């Protein structure tokens, strides 16, 4: 977020540094303002014995010799579906790049 002075690319990889020839980059984005990278749980499950890496690289610099500035944050959110068992409205919030999951237990089929 808050990219000032050009454009950056952001990539995330497991067990390798991003932006290298041998890197199996999982997700990435390029932006001149801000972007969010979401990695599905199926890609992170079991991927806990080695290190996760994030890399930021200048893609386009507005003024040569002037550093580009940006803000980077890493946010981990476990996927925990919420149960729906009644007719009450669901009120909540969700961040950019995140999902909310809901499920109806089988004993409530036809009642919700």
N, C-alpha and C positions, 0 to 999 in steps of 0.2 A: 504494500500500500504506500501511498504518499510518495510516489516516484517523482523526482524533480531533476530535470536536466537531461532527459533522454528516455531510453526504453531499456528494460531489463528482461531477462529470461530467468525463470525459476524452475528448477527440476529437483525431484526427490528420488533417491535410489536406496536400495538395501544392499549392504555389504560392499559397495563400491562408491567412489566419489562421482557425483554427477558431472556431465560434460567431458568425460574421458572416453577414449575409444572402446574400452571394455565395460563401460557402465550400462547396465540394463535399466535405464531411466524408466521409472514407473509412470510418473505423471509430470506434467509441466505446463507452463503458460508463458506467454510473452505479453508485456503490457507497458504502457507509458503512464498509467494511472494507478492501477491496482488489480490484483487477481487472487483467486483462491484455488488451492490445489486440494482435492479430496481423494484419499486413497481408500478404496473399498476394503471392508473388513476381510474379505476372502483373500486379499493380497497380503494383509498384515498378520493373519492368523498363523501361528507357528513361526513367524519371522521375528523371533525375539532373542535368538542366541547371538546375533551379530548386530552391528551398528547400522542405524538409519542415518543417511546424510541428506542435507539440503544444500543446493548450490545456487548462487545468484551470479549472473553474468551480464555484462553490458552488451546489449544488442545494437543500440544506436545512441550515440553521444551527441547532444546538441552543440556543445562548444568543446573543441579539442583542448585537452589539458585541464579541463574543469571537472572535478569529480561529480559523479552522479550520486544523489542521495536517495535512500529508500528506507522503509520500515519493514521489518520481517518479524513474524511471530509464528509459533508452533502451538497448535491446539489439538489435544487428543480428546476424543469423545467416544466413550463406549456405546455400542448400539444396543439399546435396551427397549424393546417394543413395549408400548403402554397398552394395557388391557381395556377394551371397551365392553361394558356390561349393561349399559343403560342408555336412555335417550338424551342424556344431558349433553349440551354443546361442549365441544373440546376447544378450550382456549389455551393458547401456548405461544411460544416464540421459537424461531429457528434462525440460526446464523447463516450468512451467505456460504454456500458450499456444503452445508450440512443437510441431513434428512431427519425427519421424525417418522417413527414407525408405530403402527397400531395394529392390534389384532383382536378378533372376536373369538373367544373360546367356543368350541363346538356346542356346548350345552346351551349357548345363547343364540344359535342360528335361528333366524325367523322371528326373534323377539326384539332385535335392535333396529 
